[in-house]
Amino acid sequence: MQENPVKNSVIKPVISFLAMVVLTACTEAPPPPAAEVRPIIQGNQLRFPTGHPQLSLLKSTVAIQATTLSVDLPARLVWNEELTQRIYAPFAGRVTQIRVDLGQRVSKGASLLSVSSPEFGAAQADAAKAMADAKVADKTLARQKELFESGIAARKDLEQADADAARAQAEADRANARTRLYGGGHEVNQQLTLMADVSGMVVERNVNPGQELRSEQSGPGMPALFVVTDPSQLWVQIDAKEADVATLKPGSSFDLLVQALPGQVFKGKVVAAADFIDPVTRTIKIRGAIANPQRMLKAEMLGTARIQRQLGQGVVVPATGVFLRGTQHRVFVETAPGTYEVREVTLTYEGAKESVVSSGLAVGDKVVTDNGLLLAREFRMAADLPKKNPMAETEQPAAVK
């Protein structure tokens, strides 16, 4: 018998479909995924079931007795101002000779710079004229004395000559002292010499040959022509908190750590402390002194001043274990394996690495320091579960109610 091709094209797809339906019906359906067992809350404790995957993320640290605490404070190195001189031009003029350069050692009284200054020349001329006036006044006084002794001059003329001579001498002394302060002699040559008043090293130079100098360029806020100092002794400016001032009294010691010199610790001492709080930074300025014989430290380096603060009663915990909710600090304490409790605590010190708790914790309590926010989320979810499912309370075991 000859097969009908149209009939076969219809029957074959139908048979294939029926076979797929039969195979699907005979295959067992996969079991539904097991429901995740959530931690339960009881009072102010959260209990995780044994083997819960989140337990491996919660790390705890034991609270220890508070004795001393290392406190790190920002610090900056500056020149020792008691050994530093900043040299400005007291008169306008033009630089004619520079006698020292950056990094050169100079002694007290050494000549640093020569300036041709008409203003200084005017000061020299004033001194010369004052000396001439003083000589004339002395001669007039001597003549009046002779006339008075001969009975020719009156006493008032002698007294007037004496006063004129005294005024002339005072003016001469003033004018000479002014020129002598800047190395000028009796000659009017307009040559101004700037000298070092301290021994040390030239650490800054802001002048070039032939430069025109102006007297208004001198003073605070303007760069000095030269800075001479002793770099073997530096000052450390420390920004301290109010709670650390008692530790940073004059004479107390501290360690200086500089990021540019890893692994090295420099010893310093506090020499002065401010009596007011900076209104912008809310810190107190502390000045320390540090020896720098090998000149490894440089001015304007940033560092960290580490002090050992003496603590009273309380326990020390890592700062990552303390959380602030509103105005109240809280911690999570592991009271038993898989059981965590939230406690309100009072802090007496809050630092970047460690905090001191005066109440709410005891020595030996295990405080959660890693993934505390995850634990806080689990607390909220467990607390909200009865609100979302009113039957949840009746479904819980009796021991949990």
Kinemage of the C-alpha trace (Angstrom):
@kinemage 1
@onewidth
@group {chain A} dominant
@subgroup {mainchain}
@vectorlist {calphas} color= white
{ca met a 1} P 0.000 0.000 0.000
{ca gln a 2} L 1.337 3.454 -0.838
{ca glu a 3} L 1.773 5.809 2.221
{ca asn a 4} L 0.086 9.162 2.259
{ca pro a 5} L 2.842 11.789 2.770
{ca val a 6} L 0.383 14.427 3.992
{ca lys a 7} L -1.003 12.114 6.658
{ca asn a 8} L 2.482 11.218 7.893
{ca ser a 9} L 3.512 14.883 8.188
{ca val a 10} L 0.610 15.484 10.585
{ca ile a 11} L 0.848 12.288 12.681
{ca lys a 12} L 4.589 12.400 13.451
{ca pro a 13} L 4.608 15.802 15.263
{ca val a 14} L 1.582 14.737 17.303
{ca ile a 15} L 3.301 11.523 18.408
{ca ser a 16} L 6.451 13.478 19.406
{ca phe a 17} L 4.433 15.927 21.492
{ca leu a 18} L 2.579 13.104 23.313
{ca ala a 19} L 5.898 11.422 24.072
{ca met a 20} L 7.289 14.617 25.640
{ca val a 21} L 4.183 14.977 27.818
{ca val a 22} L 4.492 11.393 29.056
{ca leu a 23} L 8.207 11.787 29.858
{ca thr a 24} L 7.595 15.033 31.714
{ca ala a 25} L 4.830 13.439 33.808
{ca cys a 26} L 7.038 10.492 34.700
{ca thr a 27} L 9.966 12.716 35.835
{ca glu a 28} L 9.876 13.574 39.575
{ca ala a 29} L 9.673 17.292 40.430
{ca pro a 30} L 12.781 18.665 42.320
{ca pro a 31} L 12.244 19.290 46.030
{ca pro a 32} L 11.593 22.931 46.996
{ca pro a 33} L 14.633 24.817 48.382
{ca ala a 34} L 14.947 24.723 52.136
{ca ala a 35} L 13.786 27.917 53.811
{ca glu a 36} L 16.614 29.987 55.332
{ca val a 37} L 16.607 29.820 59.133
{ca arg a 38} L 16.634 33.382 60.440
{ca pro a 39} L 18.082 34.473 63.791
{ca ile a 40} L 15.503 35.158 66.474
{ca ile a 41} L 15.340 37.992 68.983
{ca gln a 42} L 14.665 37.490 72.664
{ca gly a 43} L 14.632 40.599 74.839
{ca asn a 44} L 17.705 42.575 73.816
{ca gln a 45} L 19.548 39.475 72.569
{ca leu a 46} L 19.795 38.087 69.050
{ca arg a 47} L 20.367 34.345 68.672
{ca phe a 48} L 21.736 32.757 65.523
{ca pro a 49} L 21.161 29.062 64.766
{ca thr a 50} L 24.218 26.839 64.872
{ca gly a 51} L 26.218 26.968 61.661
{ca his a 52} L 24.590 30.133 60.351
{ca pro a 53} L 26.808 31.552 57.548
{ca gln a 54} L 26.848 35.080 58.977
{ca leu a 55} L 28.562 33.945 62.175
{ca ser a 56} L 31.863 33.717 60.325
{ca leu a 57} L 31.622 37.417 59.467
{ca leu a 58} L 31.147 38.630 63.034
{ca lys a 59} L 34.512 39.097 64.769
{ca ser a 60} L 34.753 39.981 68.456
{ca thr a 61} L 37.476 41.562 70.595
{ca val a 62} L 37.827 41.242 74.359
{ca ala a 63} L 37.548 44.506 76.326
{ca ile a 64} L 40.656 45.160 78.444
{ca gln a 65} L 41.332 47.258 81.506
{ca ala a 66} L 42.083 50.914 80.749
{ca thr a 67} L 45.587 51.919 81.903
{ca thr a 68} L 47.345 53.922 79.222
{ca leu a 69} L 46.216 54.761 75.741
{ca ser a 70} L 48.293 55.733 72.707
{ca val a 71} L 46.877 58.911 71.204
{ca asp a 72} L 47.988 60.157 67.779
{ca leu a 73} L 47.786 63.886 67.116
{ca pro a 74} L 48.569 65.819 63.912
{ca ala a 75} L 51.910 67.631 64.010
{ca arg a 76} L 53.989 69.891 61.785
{ca leu a 77} L 57.718 70.634 61.906
{ca val a 78} L 58.821 74.291 61.804
{ca trp a 79} L 62.014 76.222 62.438
{ca asn a 80} L 63.027 76.921 66.019
{ca glu a 81} L 62.151 80.616 66.159
{ca glu a 82} L 64.488 81.207 69.097
{ca leu a 83} L 67.388 80.291 66.786
{ca thr a 84} L 66.010 81.841 63.583
{ca gln a 85} L 66.488 85.243 61.957
{ca arg a 86} L 64.521 86.538 58.994
{ca ile a 87} L 66.386 89.328 57.222
{ca tyr a 88} L 64.569 92.148 55.433
{ca ala a 89} L 65.772 95.353 53.780
{ca pro a 90} L 65.185 98.356 56.097
{ca phe a 91} L 65.881 100.823 53.247
{ca ala a 92} L 65.039 100.848 49.568
{ca gly a 93} L 67.881 100.267 47.154
{ca arg a 94} L 69.524 97.975 44.607
{ca val a 95} L 71.358 94.752 45.414
{ca thr a 96} L 75.043 95.080 44.528
{ca gln a 97} L 76.555 91.931 46.053
{ca ile a 98} L 75.321 88.655 47.545
{ca arg a 99} L 77.914 87.100 49.839
{ca val a 100} L 76.189 83.872 50.943
{ca asp a 101} L 74.088 81.181 49.315
{ca leu a 102} L 71.541 78.563 50.269
{ca gly a 103} L 72.933 75.866 52.558
{ca gln a 104} L 75.961 77.894 53.627
{ca arg a 105} L 76.880 78.166 57.307
{ca val a 106} L 77.372 81.658 58.694
{ca ser a 107} L 78.473 82.995 62.053
{ca lys a 108} L 77.007 85.841 64.043
{ca gly a 109} L 77.957 89.199 62.513
{ca ala a 110} L 78.708 87.748 59.063
{ca ser a 111} L 77.918 89.960 56.069
{ca leu a 112} L 75.146 88.562 53.880
{ca leu a 113} L 74.184 91.237 51.384
{ca ser a 114} L 75.294 94.658 50.118
{ca val a 115} L 72.779 97.201 48.843
{ca ser a 116} L 73.311 100.581 47.219
{ca ser a 117} L 70.673 102.685 48.973
{ca pro a 118} L 70.078 106.434 48.599
{ca glu a 119} L 67.750 106.235 51.602
{ca phe a 120} L 70.574 104.833 53.703
{ca gly a 121} L 72.841 107.536 52.303
{ca ala a 122} L 70.367 110.128 53.562
{ca ala a 123} L 70.547 108.521 56.992
{ca gln a 124} L 74.354 108.689 56.850
{ca ala a 125} L 74.178 112.357 55.859
{ca asp a 126} L 71.827 113.066 58.764
{ca ala a 127} L 74.344 111.464 61.109
{ca ala a 128} L 77.205 113.521 59.680
{ca lys a 129} L 75.219 116.767 59.977
{ca ala a 130} L 74.183 115.905 63.515
{ca met a 131} L 77.824 115.368 64.493
{ca ala a 132} L 78.776 118.724 62.951
{ca asp a 133} L 75.955 120.462 64.810
{ca ala a 134} L 77.103 118.844 68.039
{ca lys a 135} L 80.668 120.175 67.544
{ca val a 136} L 79.369 123.696 66.915
{ca ala a 137} L 77.158 123.488 69.979
{ca asp a 138} L 80.144 122.371 72.099
{ca lys a 139} L 82.247 125.325 70.900
{ca thr a 140} L 79.402 127.751 71.606
{ca leu a 141} L 79.054 126.348 75.094
{ca ala a 142} L 82.789 126.721 75.758
{ca arg a 143} L 82.704 130.349 74.586
{ca gln a 144} L 79.708 131.161 76.753
{ca lys a 145} L 81.499 129.698 79.760
{ca glu a 146} L 84.515 132.003 79.184
{ca leu a 147} L 82.271 135.049 78.790
{ca phe a 148} L 80.278 134.170 81.885
{ca glu a 149} L 83.418 133.677 83.971
{ca ser a 150} L 84.653 137.082 82.757
{ca gly a 151} L 81.370 138.649 83.789
{ca ile a 152} L 80.410 139.594 80.278
{ca ala a 153} L 77.667 137.021 79.474
{ca ala a 154} L 74.532 136.478 81.489
{ca arg a 155} L 73.779 133.171 83.210
{ca lys a 156} L 70.730 132.565 81.052
{ca asp a 157} L 72.932 132.664 77.906
{ca leu a 158} L 75.206 130.023 79.435
{ca glu a 159} L 72.257 127.836 80.337
{ca gln a 160} L 70.798 128.178 76.845
{ca ala a 161} L 74.123 127.177 75.260
{ca asp a 162} L 74.346 124.188 77.598
{ca ala a 163} L 70.858 123.006 76.572
{ca asp a 164} L 71.625 123.481 72.866
{ca ala a 165} L 74.799 121.401 73.205
{ca ala a 166} L 72.908 118.611 74.984
{ca arg a 167} L 70.217 118.512 72.283
{ca ala a 168} L 72.785 118.488 69.504
{ca gln a 169} L 74.705 115.636 71.140
{ca ala a 170} L 71.528 113.605 71.611
{ca glu a 171} L 70.626 114.035 67.944
{ca ala a 172} L 74.141 112.998 66.918
{ca asp a 173} L 73.955 109.889 69.087
{ca arg a 174} L 70.580 108.945 67.605
{ca ala a 175} L 71.702 109.400 64.004
{ca asn a 176} L 74.947 107.476 64.580
{ca ala a 177} L 73.136 104.636 66.303
{ca arg a 178} L 70.770 104.295 63.356
{ca thr a 179} L 73.546 104.003 60.787
{ca arg a 180} L 75.713 101.853 63.066
{ca leu a 181} L 72.826 99.358 63.378
{ca tyr a 182} L 73.178 98.573 59.673
{ca gly a 183} L 76.960 98.685 59.498
{ca gly a 184} L 77.352 102.272 58.357
{ca gly a 185} L 80.342 104.394 59.412
{ca his a 186} L 80.935 108.141 59.403
{ca glu a 187} L 81.425 108.165 55.636
{ca val a 188} L 78.456 108.922 53.392
{ca asn a 189} L 78.735 106.151 50.763
{ca gln a 190} L 75.120 104.869 50.547
{ca gln a 191} L 76.387 101.277 51.021
{ca leu a 192} L 74.035 99.248 53.205
{ca thr a 193} L 75.282 95.924 54.591
{ca leu a 194} L 72.876 93.342 55.991
{ca met a 195} L 74.409 91.027 58.598
{ca ala a 196} L 73.412 87.873 60.481
{ca asp a 197} L 72.597 88.292 64.148
{ca val a 198} L 72.605 84.525 64.822
{ca ser a 199} L 74.911 81.669 63.905
{ca gly a 200} L 73.445 78.954 61.739
{ca met a 201} L 72.709 77.965 58.161
{ca val a 202} L 71.117 79.877 55.326
{ca val a 203} L 67.955 77.852 54.729
{ca glu a 204} L 66.107 80.325 52.532
{ca arg a 205} L 67.198 82.914 49.969
{ca asn a 206} L 64.783 85.190 48.068
{ca val a 207} L 67.069 87.777 46.462
{ca asn a 208} L 68.916 88.085 43.156
{ca pro a 209} L 71.781 90.324 41.975
{ca gly a 210} L 70.608 93.738 40.825
{ca gln a 211} L 67.184 93.314 42.409
{ca glu a 212} L 65.370 96.484 43.408
{ca leu a 213} L 64.293 96.429 47.044
{ca arg a 214} L 61.440 98.412 48.550
{ca ser a 215} L 60.928 99.132 52.230
{ca glu a 216} L 57.218 98.236 51.946
{ca gln a 217} L 58.261 94.706 50.938
{ca ser a 218} L 59.503 94.077 54.470
{ca gly a 219} L 57.416 92.782 57.319
{ca pro a 220} L 54.946 90.013 58.193
{ca gly a 221} L 53.459 88.204 55.236
{ca met a 222} L 56.343 89.146 52.919
{ca pro a 223} L 59.157 86.713 52.022
{ca ala a 224} L 62.429 87.433 53.810
{ca leu a 225} L 65.576 88.053 51.795
{ca phe a 226} L 67.384 85.443 53.893
{ca val a 227} L 66.387 83.024 56.629
{ca val a 228} L 69.202 81.917 58.918
{ca thr a 229} L 68.562 79.215 61.513
{ca asp a 230} L 70.009 76.169 63.233
{ca pro a 231} L 68.342 73.130 61.572
{ca ser a 232} L 69.742 70.743 64.181
{ca gln a 233} L 66.949 71.868 66.523
{ca leu a 234} L 63.348 72.119 65.362
{ca trp a 235} L 59.964 72.963 66.801
{ca val a 236} L 56.923 70.696 66.518
{ca gln a 237} L 53.485 72.300 66.352
{ca ile a 238} L 50.847 69.888 67.696
{ca asp a 239} L 47.077 70.285 67.439
{ca ala a 240} L 45.752 68.734 70.651
{ca lys a 241} L 42.235 68.035 71.830
{ca glu a 242} L 40.951 69.449 75.078
{ca ala a 243} L 41.120 66.036 76.747
{ca asp a 244} L 44.820 65.655 75.860
{ca val a 245} L 46.041 68.967 77.295
{ca ala a 246} L 46.591 67.477 80.754
{ca thr a 247} L 49.012 64.954 79.232
{ca leu a 248} L 50.852 67.538 77.112
{ca lys a 249} L 52.191 69.705 79.912
{ca pro a 250} L 55.537 71.522 79.469
{ca gly a 251} L 58.296 69.005 80.097
{ca ser a 252} L 56.283 65.932 79.079
{ca ser a 253} L 57.653 63.738 76.294
{ca phe a 254} L 56.143 62.488 73.045
{ca asp a 255} L 57.128 60.387 70.036
{ca leu a 256} L 57.191 61.885 66.560
{ca leu a 257} L 56.460 59.677 63.558
{ca val a 258} L 56.939 60.974 60.015
{ca gln a 259} L 55.411 59.219 57.044
{ca ala a 260} L 58.411 60.055 54.858
{ca leu a 261} L 60.692 58.194 57.324
{ca pro a 262} L 58.872 54.924 58.036
{ca gly a 263} L 60.005 52.841 60.971
{ca gln a 264} L 61.807 55.703 62.721
{ca val a 265} L 60.682 57.299 65.964
{ca phe a 266} L 61.993 60.678 67.148
{ca lys a 267} L 61.804 61.787 70.777
{ca gly a 268} L 60.564 65.273 71.654
{ca lys a 269} L 59.523 67.353 74.655
{ca val a 270} L 56.727 69.849 75.157
{ca val a 271} L 58.015 73.384 75.789
{ca ala a 272} L 54.833 75.497 75.706
{ca ala a 273} L 51.051 75.242 75.468
{ca ala a 274} L 48.492 77.837 74.409
{ca asp a 275} L 45.881 79.126 76.841
{ca phe a 276} L 43.028 79.292 74.344
{ca ile a 277} L 41.159 77.026 71.936
{ca asp a 278} L 41.309 77.713 68.225
{ca pro a 279} L 37.707 78.664 67.310
{ca val a 280} L 38.029 77.149 63.818
{ca thr a 281} L 39.692 73.780 64.500
{ca arg a 282} L 38.606 73.496 68.161
{ca thr a 283} L 42.125 72.418 69.088
{ca ile a 284} L 44.814 73.770 71.403
{ca lys a 285} L 48.239 74.622 69.999
{ca ile a 286} L 51.112 72.766 71.664
{ca arg a 287} L 54.749 73.535 70.920
{ca gly a 288} L 57.374 70.851 71.238
{ca ala a 289} L 61.138 70.795 70.692
{ca ile a 290} L 63.026 67.988 69.000
{ca ala a 291} L 66.722 67.389 68.356
{ca asn a 292} L 67.726 66.890 64.726
{ca pro a 293} L 71.526 66.378 64.760
{ca gln a 294} L 71.597 64.391 61.518
{ca arg a 295} L 69.154 66.792 59.850
{ca met a 296} L 66.881 63.974 58.703
{ca leu a 297} L 63.831 66.012 59.633
{ca lys a 298} L 62.914 69.010 57.498
{ca ala a 299} L 60.835 72.059 58.276
{ca glu a 300} L 57.197 71.893 57.128
{ca met a 301} L 57.185 68.094 57.260
{ca leu a 302} L 53.881 66.649 58.437
{ca gly a 303} L 53.947 63.973 61.098
{ca thr a 304} L 52.121 62.383 64.003
{ca ala a 305} L 52.813 63.119 67.656
{ca arg a 306} L 52.094 60.018 69.739
{ca ile a 307} L 51.493 60.437 73.449
{ca gln a 308} L 50.663 57.975 76.214
{ca arg a 309} L 47.535 59.183 77.926
{ca gln a 310} L 46.903 57.972 81.458
{ca leu a 311} L 43.395 56.606 81.882
{ca gly a 312} L 41.228 56.173 84.939
{ca gln a 313} L 38.401 53.688 85.415
{ca gly a 314} L 36.956 51.947 82.383
{ca val a 315} L 37.783 49.515 79.612
{ca val a 316} L 39.377 49.959 76.194
{ca val a 317} L 37.724 48.634 73.014
{ca pro a 318} L 38.443 49.184 69.305
{ca ala a 319} L 36.691 52.255 67.931
{ca thr a 320} L 35.080 50.149 65.183
{ca gly a 321} L 32.961 48.405 67.831
{ca val a 322} L 31.190 51.570 69.033
{ca phe a 323} L 28.127 52.930 67.223
{ca leu a 324} L 26.171 56.124 67.734
{ca arg a 325} L 22.388 56.037 67.583
{ca gly a 326} L 20.964 59.487 68.140
{ca thr a 327} L 22.956 60.768 71.101
{ca gln a 328} L 23.607 57.381 72.687
{ca his a 329} L 26.637 55.152 72.051
{ca arg a 330} L 26.027 51.419 71.711
{ca val a 331} L 28.042 48.208 71.375
{ca phe a 332} L 27.186 44.598 70.507
{ca val a 333} L 28.418 42.045 73.040
{ca glu a 334} L 28.797 38.326 72.311
{ca thr a 335} L 27.382 36.785 75.495
{ca ala a 336} L 27.555 33.192 74.192
{ca pro a 337} L 28.468 31.501 70.907
{ca gly a 338} L 25.939 32.764 68.380
{ca thr a 339} L 24.198 35.048 70.899
{ca tyr a 340} L 24.626 38.822 70.781
{ca glu a 341} L 23.355 41.578 73.049
{ca val a 342} L 23.079 45.320 72.440
{ca arg a 343} L 24.251 47.607 75.269
{ca glu a 344} L 24.265 51.324 75.805
{ca val a 345} L 27.660 52.618 76.964
{ca thr a 346} L 29.243 55.865 78.129
{ca leu a 347} L 32.526 57.013 76.592
{ca thr a 348} L 35.239 59.033 78.278
{ca tyr a 349} L 37.471 59.031 75.196
{ca glu a 350} L 36.740 58.457 71.522
{ca gly a 351} L 39.734 58.122 69.231
{ca ala a 352} L 40.370 57.011 65.678
{ca lys a 353} L 41.562 53.548 66.751
{ca glu a 354} L 40.404 53.001 70.331
{ca ser a 355} L 37.659 54.201 72.662
{ca val a 356} L 37.416 54.156 76.440
{ca val a 357} L 34.112 53.002 77.960
{ca ser a 358} L 33.433 54.088 81.534
{ca ser a 359} L 30.095 52.291 81.987
{ca gly a 360} L 28.140 49.558 80.216
{ca leu a 361} L 31.047 47.135 79.727
{ca ala a 362} L 33.275 45.068 81.957
{ca val a 363} L 36.742 43.632 81.505
{ca gly a 364} L 36.495 40.406 79.484
{ca asp a 365} L 33.319 41.262 77.558
{ca lys a 366} L 33.573 40.286 73.899
{ca val a 367} L 32.654 43.286 71.735
{ca val a 368} L 31.809 42.842 68.047
{ca thr a 369} L 34.319 44.895 66.052
{ca asp a 370} L 33.824 43.579 62.487
{ca asn a 371} L 30.549 43.849 60.531
{ca gly a 372} L 28.673 45.460 63.384
{ca leu a 373} L 26.347 47.148 60.889
{ca leu a 374} L 25.368 43.714 59.577
{ca leu a 375} L 24.452 42.656 63.102
{ca ala a 376} L 22.416 45.852 63.612
{ca arg a 377} L 20.503 45.029 60.415
{ca glu a 378} L 19.736 41.537 61.694
{ca phe a 379} L 18.467 43.046 64.957
{ca arg a 380} L 16.058 45.291 63.043
{ca met a 381} L 14.847 42.506 60.764
{ca ala a 382} L 14.247 40.164 63.695
{ca ala a 383} L 12.387 42.903 65.583
{ca asp a 384} L 10.200 43.711 62.550
{ca leu a 385} L 9.270 40.077 61.846
{ca pro a 386} L 6.345 39.875 64.381
{ca lys a 387} L 4.916 43.093 62.943
{ca lys a 388} L 4.841 41.699 59.401
{ca asn a 389} L 3.507 38.268 60.461
{ca pro a 390} L 0.979 38.465 63.343
{ca met a 391} L 0.991 34.636 63.599
{ca ala a 392} L 4.777 34.533 64.039
{ca glu a 393} L 4.515 34.749 67.827
{ca thr a 394} L 2.232 31.699 68.070
{ca glu a 395} L 4.429 29.764 65.667
{ca gln a 396} L 7.633 30.287 67.665
{ca pro a 397} L 8.806 27.712 70.182
{ca ala a 398} L 7.658 28.191 73.740
{ca ala a 399} L 11.220 28.782 74.926
{ca val a 400} L 11.476 31.854 72.718
{ca lys a 401} L 8.246 33.528 73.896
